[in-house]
Amino acid sequence: MPNVLIADESDAIRTIGALILTGLGFNVSESSGALDVFARCEADLPDVLVIDSALHGALDVIRNIRALPNGNAVHIFYSVAKADLRILMEAKLAGASDVLLKPFDRKVLSAVFANIAASAAA
């Protein structure tokens, strides 16, 4: 199964996301800081990154990951607390693949990540 890195300052959000995705069979790791996220990605790119919009430097992390060799292969979800068109456009311009609304919901994550699991299996 794909490797997922969840980056969020909130322990609760990381824990909930990790529990749901681990239950779906994904290998999940967690981070609470932008520098740590980028260092981990430089060492070993995850298949999927879920990064919080409120994480200081999140857009820079996305841009820097995209600049890495094979960085375009990472599916990057930019997680937001509210749907704001300006924020969504900034995320897409930085290189985010998709946007996820928080708080995480088992039904939504199951549907979204089922597509990722299917793509990885193909």
matplotlib code that plots the C-alpha trace (Angstrom):
import matplotlib.pyplot as plt

x = [0.0, 1.1, 3.1, 1.3, 2.8, 0.3, 1.7, -0.4, 0.3, -2.7, -2.0, -5.7, -5.9, -2.8, -4.0, -7.5, -6.1, -3.5, -6.1, -8.5, -5.8, -4.0, -7.4, -7.6, -4.3, -2.0, 1.4, 1.2, 3.8, 3.2, 4.9, 4.1, 6.5, 7.4, 11.1, 10.6, 8.2, 10.7, 13.6, 11.6, 10.6, 14.2, 15.2, 12.3, 9.4, 6.0, 3.4, 0.9, 1.4, -1.5, -0.3, -2.2, -2.7, -2.1, 1.3, 3.8, 5.6, 3.2, 3.1, 6.9, 7.1, 4.8, 6.9, 10.1, 8.8, 7.7, 11.3, 12.8, 13.6, 10.3, 8.6, 5.8, 4.9, 3.8, 0.0, -0.2, -3.4, -3.6, -5.9, -8.0, -10.6, -12.8, -13.2, -11.7, -11.2, -8.0, -6.4, -7.4, -5.9, -2.6, -2.4, -3.0, -0.4, 2.1, 1.6, -1.0, -2.8, -6.1, -7.7, -9.1, -11.5, -10.9, -11.9, -11.2, -14.2, -13.8, -16.3, -14.6, -11.1, -12.2, -13.6, -10.6, -7.9, -9.7, -8.8, -5.2, -5.0, -6.5, -4.0, -1.1, -2.3, -2.6]
y = [0.0, 3.6, 5.5, 8.6, 11.5, 13.6, 17.1, 19.1, 21.1, 19.5, 16.2, 15.4, 15.9, 13.8, 11.0, 10.9, 10.9, 8.3, 6.0, 6.2, 5.7, 2.9, 1.2, 1.4, -0.3, 2.7, 3.1, 6.4, 8.6, 12.0, 15.4, 18.6, 21.0, 22.2, 21.7, 18.1, 17.4, 18.6, 16.7, 13.5, 14.0, 14.7, 11.4, 9.3, 10.7, 9.5, 8.4, 10.9, 14.0, 15.6, 19.0, 21.5, 25.0, 26.5, 24.8, 27.7, 27.4, 24.8, 26.3, 26.5, 22.8, 21.9, 23.9, 22.4, 18.9, 19.5, 20.6, 17.3, 14.5, 12.5, 15.2, 15.4, 11.8, 12.7, 13.2, 16.3, 17.1, 20.6, 20.4, 23.4, 24.2, 26.2, 26.4, 29.7, 30.3, 32.4, 29.7, 26.9, 28.8, 29.4, 25.7, 24.7, 27.2, 25.9, 22.4, 20.8, 17.9, 18.2, 19.8, 18.1, 19.8, 19.3, 17.9, 14.5, 12.2, 8.5, 8.3, 11.1, 9.8, 6.3, 7.4, 9.7, 7.2, 4.3, 5.9, 6.3, 2.7, 1.5, 3.6, 2.2, -1.4, -0.8]
z = [0.0, -0.6, 2.0, 3.4, 5.3, 7.3, 8.2, 10.6, 13.8, 15.5, 17.3, 17.1, 13.3, 12.7, 15.0, 13.4, 9.9, 10.8, 12.4, 9.4, 6.8, 8.7, 9.0, 5.2, 4.9, 4.2, 5.8, 7.6, 9.2, 10.9, 11.1, 12.8, 11.1, 7.6, 7.9, 9.1, 6.3, 3.7, 5.3, 5.3, 1.7, 0.6, 2.3, 1.1, -0.9, 0.3, -2.3, -0.7, 1.4, 3.3, 4.4, 6.5, 5.0, 8.5, 8.8, 8.5, 5.1, 3.7, 0.2, 0.1, 1.1, -1.8, -4.2, -2.9, -3.1, -6.7, -7.5, -6.2, -8.5, -8.8, -6.7, -9.3, -8.5, -5.0, -4.7, -2.4, -0.6, 0.9, 3.9, 4.8, 7.5, 5.1, 1.3, 0.4, -3.4, -2.9, -0.6, -3.0, -6.0, -4.1, -3.3, -6.9, -8.2, -5.6, -6.9, -4.7, -6.4, -4.5, -1.5, 1.6, 4.0, 7.7, 10.1, 8.4, 7.9, 7.5, 4.6, 2.6, 3.3, 2.4, -1.0, -1.8, -0.8, -2.5, -5.8, -4.7, -3.6, -6.9, -8.9, -6.9, -7.5, -11.2]

ax = plt.figure().add_subplot(projection="3d")
ax.plot(x, y, z, "-o")
ax.set_aspect("equal")
plt.show()
